[in-house]
Amino acid sequence: MNAKRKLIHELKNTFHRWEEESDLFDDSIIDACKKALREYYDEQVIVFDSDIELVDDEEEEEEEEE
């Protein structure tokens, strides 16, 4: 099963659970999904430069050997 099919399966399980366990009807669930997708993809990602210098394990081992 490829990633796209797994996502579809996961979403269908979520929809089924919400239909069974809430008082929401199909149109409310669809509206909520649309809103969630819009919010998720409209969020701005903040890029920043880290002050932390990351060291690979191999580089760290080489420094310890010296």
Gaussian input, Z-matrix of N, CA and C with variables (Angstrom, degrees):
# hf/3-21g

backbone

0 1
 N
 C     1     B1
 C     2     B2     1     A1
 N     3     B3     2     A2     1     D1
 C     4     B4     3     A3     2     D2
 C     5     B5     4     A4     3     D3
 N     6     B6     5     A5     4     D4
 C     7     B7     6     A6     5     D5
 C     8     B8     7     A7     6     D6
 N     9     B9     8     A8     7     D7
 C    10    B10     9     A9     8     D8
 C    11    B11    10    A10     9     D9
 N    12    B12    11    A11    10    D10
 C    13    B13    12    A12    11    D11
 C    14    B14    13    A13    12    D12
 N    15    B15    14    A14    13    D13
 C    16    B16    15    A15    14    D14
 C    17    B17    16    A16    15    D15
 N    18    B18    17    A17    16    D16
 C    19    B19    18    A18    17    D17
 C    20    B20    19    A19    18    D18
 N    21    B21    20    A20    19    D19
 C    22    B22    21    A21    20    D20
 C    23    B23    22    A22    21    D21
 N    24    B24    23    A23    22    D22
 C    25    B25    24    A24    23    D23
 C    26    B26    25    A25    24    D24
 N    27    B27    26    A26    25    D25
 C    28    B28    27    A27    26    D26
 C    29    B29    28    A28    27    D27
 N    30    B30    29    A29    28    D28
 C    31    B31    30    A30    29    D29
 C    32    B32    31    A31    30    D30
 N    33    B33    32    A32    31    D31
 C    34    B34    33    A33    32    D32
 C    35    B35    34    A34    33    D33
 N    36    B36    35    A35    34    D34
 C    37    B37    36    A36    35    D35
 C    38    B38    37    A37    36    D36
 N    39    B39    38    A38    37    D37
 C    40    B40    39    A39    38    D38
 C    41    B41    40    A40    39    D39
 N    42    B42    41    A41    40    D40
 C    43    B43    42    A42    41    D41
 C    44    B44    43    A43    42    D42
 N    45    B45    44    A44    43    D43
 C    46    B46    45    A45    44    D44
 C    47    B47    46    A46    45    D45
 N    48    B48    47    A47    46    D46
 C    49    B49    48    A48    47    D47
 C    50    B50    49    A49    48    D48
 N    51    B51    50    A50    49    D49
 C    52    B52    51    A51    50    D50
 C    53    B53    52    A52    51    D51
 N    54    B54    53    A53    52    D52
 C    55    B55    54    A54    53    D53
 C    56    B56    55    A55    54    D54
 N    57    B57    56    A56    55    D55
 C    58    B58    57    A57    56    D56
 C    59    B59    58    A58    57    D57
 N    60    B60    59    A59    58    D58
 C    61    B61    60    A60    59    D59
 C    62    B62    61    A61    60    D60
 N    63    B63    62    A62    61    D61
 C    64    B64    63    A63    62    D62
 C    65    B65    64    A64    63    D63
 N    66    B66    65    A65    64    D64
 C    67    B67    66    A66    65    D65
 C    68    B68    67    A67    66    D66
 N    69    B69    68    A68    67    D67
 C    70    B70    69    A69    68    D68
 C    71    B71    70    A70    69    D69
 N    72    B72    71    A71    70    D70
 C    73    B73    72    A72    71    D71
 C    74    B74    73    A73    72    D72
 N    75    B75    74    A74    73    D73
 C    76    B76    75    A75    74    D74
 C    77    B77    76    A76    75    D75
 N    78    B78    77    A77    76    D76
 C    79    B79    78    A78    77    D77
 C    80    B80    79    A79    78    D78
 N    81    B81    80    A80    79    D79
 C    82    B82    81    A81    80    D80
 C    83    B83    82    A82    81    D81
 N    84    B84    83    A83    82    D82
 C    85    B85    84    A84    83    D83
 C    86    B86    85    A85    84    D84
 N    87    B87    86    A86    85    D85
 C    88    B88    87    A87    86    D86
 C    89    B89    88    A88    87    D87
 N    90    B90    89    A89    88    D88
 C    91    B91    90    A90    89    D89
 C    92    B92    91    A91    90    D90
 N    93    B93    92    A92    91    D91
 C    94    B94    93    A93    92    D92
 C    95    B95    94    A94    93    D93
 N    96    B96    95    A95    94    D94
 C    97    B97    96    A96    95    D95
 C    98    B98    97    A97    96    D96
 N    99    B99    98    A98    97    D97
 C   100   B100    99    A99    98    D98
 C   101   B101   100   A100    99    D99
 N   102   B102   101   A101   100   D100
 C   103   B103   102   A102   101   D101
 C   104   B104   103   A103   102   D102
 N   105   B105   104   A104   103   D103
 C   106   B106   105   A105   104   D104
 C   107   B107   106   A106   105   D105
 N   108   B108   107   A107   106   D106
 C   109   B109   108   A108   107   D107
 C   110   B110   109   A109   108   D108
 N   111   B111   110   A110   109   D109
 C   112   B112   111   A111   110   D110
 C   113   B113   112   A112   111   D111
 N   114   B114   113   A113   112   D112
 C   115   B115   114   A114   113   D113
 C   116   B116   115   A115   114   D114
 N   117   B117   116   A116   115   D115
 C   118   B118   117   A117   116   D116
 C   119   B119   118   A118   117   D117
 N   120   B120   119   A119   118   D118
 C   121   B121   120   A120   119   D119
 C   122   B122   121   A121   120   D120
 N   123   B123   122   A122   121   D121
 C   124   B124   123   A123   122   D122
 C   125   B125   124   A124   123   D123
 N   126   B126   125   A125   124   D124
 C   127   B127   126   A126   125   D125
 C   128   B128   127   A127   126   D126
 N   129   B129   128   A128   127   D127
 C   130   B130   129   A129   128   D128
 C   131   B131   130   A130   129   D129
 N   132   B132   131   A131   130   D130
 C   133   B133   132   A132   131   D131
 C   134   B134   133   A133   132   D132
 N   135   B135   134   A134   133   D133
 C   136   B136   135   A135   134   D134
 C   137   B137   136   A136   135   D135
 N   138   B138   137   A137   136   D136
 C   139   B139   138   A138   137   D137
 C   140   B140   139   A139   138   D138
 N   141   B141   140   A140   139   D139
 C   142   B142   141   A141   140   D140
 C   143   B143   142   A142   141   D141
 N   144   B144   143   A143   142   D142
 C   145   B145   144   A144   143   D143
 C   146   B146   145   A145   144   D144
 N   147   B147   146   A146   145   D145
 C   148   B148   147   A147   146   D146
 C   149   B149   148   A148   147   D147
 N   150   B150   149   A149   148   D148
 C   151   B151   150   A150   149   D149
 C   152   B152   151   A151   150   D150
 N   153   B153   152   A152   151   D151
 C   154   B154   153   A153   152   D152
 C   155   B155   154   A154   153   D153
 N   156   B156   155   A155   154   D154
 C   157   B157   156   A156   155   D155
 C   158   B158   157   A157   156   D156
 N   159   B159   158   A158   157   D157
 C   160   B160   159   A159   158   D158
 C   161   B161   160   A160   159   D159
 N   162   B162   161   A161   160   D160
 C   163   B163   162   A162   161   D161
 C   164   B164   163   A163   162   D162
 N   165   B165   164   A164   163   D163
 C   166   B166   165   A165   164   D164
 C   167   B167   166   A166   165   D165
 N   168   B168   167   A167   166   D166
 C   169   B169   168   A168   167   D167
 C   170   B170   169   A169   168   D168
 N   171   B171   170   A170   169   D169
 C   172   B172   171   A171   170   D170
 C   173   B173   172   A172   171   D171
 N   174   B174   173   A173   172   D172
 C   175   B175   174   A174   173   D173
 C   176   B176   175   A175   174   D174
 N   177   B177   176   A176   175   D175
 C   178   B178   177   A177   176   D176
 C   179   B179   178   A178   177   D177
 N   180   B180   179   A179   178   D178
 C   181   B181   180   A180   179   D179
 C   182   B182   181   A181   180   D180
 N   183   B183   182   A182   181   D181
 C   184   B184   183   A183   182   D182
 C   185   B185   184   A184   183   D183
 N   186   B186   185   A185   184   D184
 C   187   B187   186   A186   185   D185
 C   188   B188   187   A187   186   D186
 N   189   B189   188   A188   187   D187
 C   190   B190   189   A189   188   D188
 C   191   B191   190   A190   189   D189
 N   192   B192   191   A191   190   D190
 C   193   B193   192   A192   191   D191
 C   194   B194   193   A193   192   D192
 N   195   B195   194   A194   193   D193
 C   196   B196   195   A195   194   D194
 C   197   B197   196   A196   195   D195

   B1=1.4536
   B2=1.5331
   B3=1.3308
   B4=1.4617
   B5=1.5382
   B6=1.3025
   B7=1.4691
   B8=1.5273
   B9=1.3385
   B10=1.4681
   B11=1.5292
   B12=1.3103
   B13=1.4671
   B14=1.5292
   B15=1.3488
   B16=1.4633
   B17=1.5251
   B18=1.3304
   B19=1.4625
   B20=1.5274
   B21=1.3326
   B22=1.4684
   B23=1.5294
   B24=1.3011
   B25=1.4650
   B26=1.5295
   B27=1.3244
   B28=1.4638
   B29=1.5317
   B30=1.3304
   B31=1.4643
   B32=1.5215
   B33=1.3291
   B34=1.4657
   B35=1.5262
   B36=1.3219
   B37=1.4674
   B38=1.5247
   B39=1.3176
   B40=1.4659
   B41=1.5222
   B42=1.3384
   B43=1.4647
   B44=1.5214
   B45=1.3200
   B46=1.4661
   B47=1.5297
   B48=1.3338
   B49=1.4648
   B50=1.5247
   B51=1.3532
   B52=1.4567
   B53=1.5251
   B54=1.3158
   B55=1.4691
   B56=1.5256
   B57=1.3237
   B58=1.4593
   B59=1.5275
   B60=1.3331
   B61=1.4595
   B62=1.5259
   B63=1.3306
   B64=1.4616
   B65=1.5197
   B66=1.3106
   B67=1.4636
   B68=1.5308
   B69=1.3304
   B70=1.4597
   B71=1.5248
   B72=1.3171
   B73=1.4594
   B74=1.5213
   B75=1.3255
   B76=1.4645
   B77=1.5212
   B78=1.3325
   B79=1.4670
   B80=1.5253
   B81=1.3298
   B82=1.4683
   B83=1.5251
   B84=1.3150
   B85=1.4615
   B86=1.5248
   B87=1.3279
   B88=1.4678
   B89=1.5231
   B90=1.3263
   B91=1.4691
   B92=1.5263
   B93=1.3254
   B94=1.4678
   B95=1.5319
   B96=1.3300
   B97=1.4721
   B98=1.5233
   B99=1.3216
   B100=1.4641
   B101=1.5199
   B102=1.3368
   B103=1.4665
   B104=1.5340
   B105=1.3218
   B106=1.4676
   B107=1.5247
   B108=1.3339
   B109=1.4637
   B110=1.5223
   B111=1.3281
   B112=1.4725
   B113=1.5279
   B114=1.3380
   B115=1.4671
   B116=1.5222
   B117=1.3262
   B118=1.4574
   B119=1.5280
   B120=1.3240
   B121=1.4546
   B122=1.5230
   B123=1.3203
   B124=1.4550
   B125=1.5242
   B126=1.3451
   B127=1.4591
   B128=1.5199
   B129=1.3076
   B130=1.4582
   B131=1.5209
   B132=1.2973
   B133=1.4519
   B134=1.5197
   B135=1.3032
   B136=1.4598
   B137=1.5190
   B138=1.3280
   B139=1.4578
   B140=1.5254
   B141=1.3148
   B142=1.4539
   B143=1.5189
   B144=1.3166
   B145=1.4521
   B146=1.5150
   B147=1.3075
   B148=1.4495
   B149=1.5283
   B150=1.3204
   B151=1.4584
   B152=1.5257
   B153=1.3210
   B154=1.4615
   B155=1.5232
   B156=1.3242
   B157=1.4563
   B158=1.5229
   B159=1.3183
   B160=1.4530
   B161=1.5165
   B162=1.3352
   B163=1.4535
   B164=1.5224
   B165=1.3344
   B166=1.4614
   B167=1.5154
   B168=1.3329
   B169=1.4609
   B170=1.5170
   B171=1.3373
   B172=1.4563
   B173=1.5228
   B174=1.3271
   B175=1.4662
   B176=1.5213
   B177=1.3223
   B178=1.4578
   B179=1.5287
   B180=1.3480
   B181=1.4580
   B182=1.5210
   B183=1.3408
   B184=1.4597
   B185=1.5251
   B186=1.3253
   B187=1.4579
   B188=1.5254
   B189=1.3437
   B190=1.4575
   B191=1.5291
   B192=1.3453
   B193=1.4554
   B194=1.5150
   B195=1.3265
   B196=1.4732
   B197=1.4765
   A1=108.10
   A2=116.32
   A3=119.36
   A4=111.07
   A5=116.47
   A6=121.99
   A7=112.23
   A8=116.58
   A9=119.77
   A10=110.25
   A11=116.90
   A12=121.38
   A13=110.69
   A14=117.39
   A15=121.39
   A16=110.47
   A17=116.57
   A18=120.56
   A19=110.52
   A20=116.41
   A21=120.44
   A22=109.95
   A23=117.29
   A24=121.96
   A25=111.14
   A26=115.76
   A27=121.18
   A28=111.53
   A29=116.56
   A30=120.38
   A31=111.58
   A32=116.76
   A33=120.09
   A34=111.27
   A35=117.12
   A36=120.38
   A37=111.24
   A38=115.94
   A39=120.62
   A40=111.13
   A41=116.82
   A42=120.27
   A43=111.16
   A44=116.12
   A45=120.51
   A46=110.34
   A47=116.29
   A48=120.19
   A49=111.14
   A50=116.78
   A51=120.07
   A52=111.76
   A53=117.93
   A54=120.73
   A55=111.02
   A56=116.08
   A57=120.85
   A58=113.33
   A59=117.27
   A60=120.57
   A61=114.81
   A62=117.80
   A63=119.10
   A64=109.97
   A65=114.79
   A66=119.38
   A67=111.23
   A68=116.69
   A69=120.80
   A70=110.89
   A71=115.71
   A72=121.34
   A73=108.98
   A74=116.11
   A75=122.51
   A76=113.00
   A77=116.72
   A78=119.31
   A79=112.09
   A80=117.24
   A81=119.96
   A82=111.03
   A83=116.41
   A84=120.26
   A85=110.01
   A86=116.52
   A87=120.89
   A88=110.20
   A89=117.93
   A90=121.01
   A91=111.32
   A92=116.06
   A93=119.95
   A94=110.79
   A95=116.24
   A96=120.16
   A97=111.08
   A98=116.37
   A99=119.91
   A100=110.86
   A101=115.66
   A102=119.83
   A103=110.65
   A104=116.50
   A105=120.59
   A106=111.35
   A107=116.81
   A108=120.39
   A109=111.51
   A110=116.14
   A111=119.73
   A112=110.48
   A113=116.53
   A114=120.09
   A115=110.86
   A116=116.35
   A117=120.21
   A118=111.75
   A119=117.08
   A120=120.15
   A121=113.60
   A122=117.95
   A123=120.58
   A124=112.86
   A125=116.80
   A126=119.85
   A127=109.84
   A128=114.48
   A129=118.89
   A130=109.12
   A131=115.24
   A132=121.00
   A133=108.03
   A134=115.59
   A135=120.57
   A136=108.12
   A137=115.83
   A138=121.46
   A139=107.89
   A140=115.90
   A141=119.37
   A142=109.40
   A143=115.43
   A144=121.13
   A145=108.17
   A146=115.62
   A147=120.81
   A148=110.03
   A149=115.68
   A150=121.38
   A151=111.01
   A152=116.20
   A153=121.77
   A154=109.10
   A155=116.45
   A156=120.65
   A157=108.17
   A158=116.22
   A159=120.86
   A160=109.78
   A161=116.27
   A162=122.23
   A163=107.74
   A164=116.52
   A165=120.54
   A166=109.57
   A167=116.59
   A168=121.41
   A169=111.38
   A170=117.40
   A171=121.28
   A172=110.79
   A173=117.21
   A174=120.49
   A175=110.27
   A176=116.23
   A177=121.00
   A178=110.28
   A179=116.84
   A180=121.41
   A181=110.40
   A182=118.28
   A183=121.80
   A184=109.98
   A185=117.36
   A186=120.98
   A187=110.20
   A188=117.49
   A189=121.31
   A190=111.04
   A191=116.86
   A192=121.03
   A193=111.73
   A194=117.62
   A195=120.81
   A196=111.67
   D1=127.12
   D2=-178.35
   D3=-82.01
   D4=171.57
   D5=-174.79
   D6=-60.23
   D7=-40.64
   D8=-178.94
   D9=-63.72
   D10=-43.23
   D11=179.71
   D12=-65.45
   D13=-38.27
   D14=178.04
   D15=-63.46
   D16=-41.18
   D17=178.54
   D18=-63.09
   D19=-44.91
   D20=178.77
   D21=-59.22
   D22=-45.20
   D23=179.29
   D24=-60.30
   D25=-45.15
   D26=-179.86
   D27=-63.01
   D28=-43.08
   D29=178.89
   D30=-65.11
   D31=-41.64
   D32=178.50
   D33=-61.86
   D34=-39.00
   D35=176.17
   D36=-62.66
   D37=-41.50
   D38=178.43
   D39=-64.04
   D40=-45.53
   D41=178.38
   D42=-59.44
   D43=-43.88
   D44=-179.38
   D45=-61.45
   D46=-45.23
   D47=-179.97
   D48=-59.83
   D49=-44.36
   D50=-179.59
   D51=-66.50
   D52=-35.72
   D53=176.59
   D54=-64.14
   D55=-40.25
   D56=-176.94
   D57=-78.01
   D58=-36.10
   D59=-169.14
   D60=-105.69
   D61=2.84
   D62=179.93
   D63=-131.67
   D64=175.02
   D65=177.76
   D66=-96.52
   D67=16.15
   D68=179.64
   D69=-82.74
   D70=141.97
   D71=175.27
   D72=-99.34
   D73=172.48
   D74=-175.75
   D75=-48.53
   D76=-49.57
   D77=-175.58
   D78=-65.37
   D79=-33.46
   D80=177.82
   D81=-70.44
   D82=-38.42
   D83=178.64
   D84=-66.44
   D85=-42.70
   D86=178.56
   D87=-63.07
   D88=-44.01
   D89=178.19
   D90=-61.48
   D91=-41.72
   D92=179.15
   D93=-64.39
   D94=-38.74
   D95=178.35
   D96=-64.90
   D97=-43.70
   D98=178.14
   D99=-59.89
   D100=-45.07
   D101=-179.57
   D102=-63.64
   D103=-42.81
   D104=179.80
   D105=-62.40
   D106=-43.07
   D107=178.83
   D108=-63.76
   D109=-44.52
   D110=178.49
   D111=-60.94
   D112=-47.53
   D113=-179.46
   D114=-60.67
   D115=-44.58
   D116=-177.24
   D117=-62.83
   D118=-46.93
   D119=-175.54
   D120=-83.92
   D121=-11.82
   D122=175.73
   D123=-91.38
   D124=-11.81
   D125=179.95
   D126=-63.30
   D127=137.76
   D128=178.17
   D129=-89.26
   D130=137.24
   D131=177.86
   D132=-93.92
   D133=127.86
   D134=179.96
   D135=-93.05
   D136=122.41
   D137=179.38
   D138=-100.14
   D139=135.07
   D140=178.66
   D141=-141.25
   D142=156.53
   D143=176.33
   D144=-92.38
   D145=129.14
   D146=-178.56
   D147=-82.91
   D148=144.35
   D149=175.36
   D150=-86.78
   D151=-7.24
   D152=-177.79
   D153=-89.25
   D154=129.58
   D155=177.62
   D156=-95.60
   D157=117.78
   D158=-179.89
   D159=-88.69
   D160=138.41
   D161=-178.39
   D162=-119.03
   D163=133.86
   D164=175.61
   D165=-66.88
   D166=151.88
   D167=177.27
   D168=-58.28
   D169=-38.80
   D170=-178.86
   D171=-65.22
   D172=-41.98
   D173=178.47
   D174=-64.08
   D175=-39.15
   D176=-179.45
   D177=-64.78
   D178=-42.11
   D179=178.78
   D180=-63.99
   D181=-40.80
   D182=-179.76
   D183=-63.54
   D184=-39.56
   D185=-179.70
   D186=-67.37
   D187=-36.23
   D188=179.90
   D189=-68.50
   D190=-33.70
   D191=-178.61
   D192=-71.25
   D193=-26.81
   D194=-176.46
   D195=-76.40

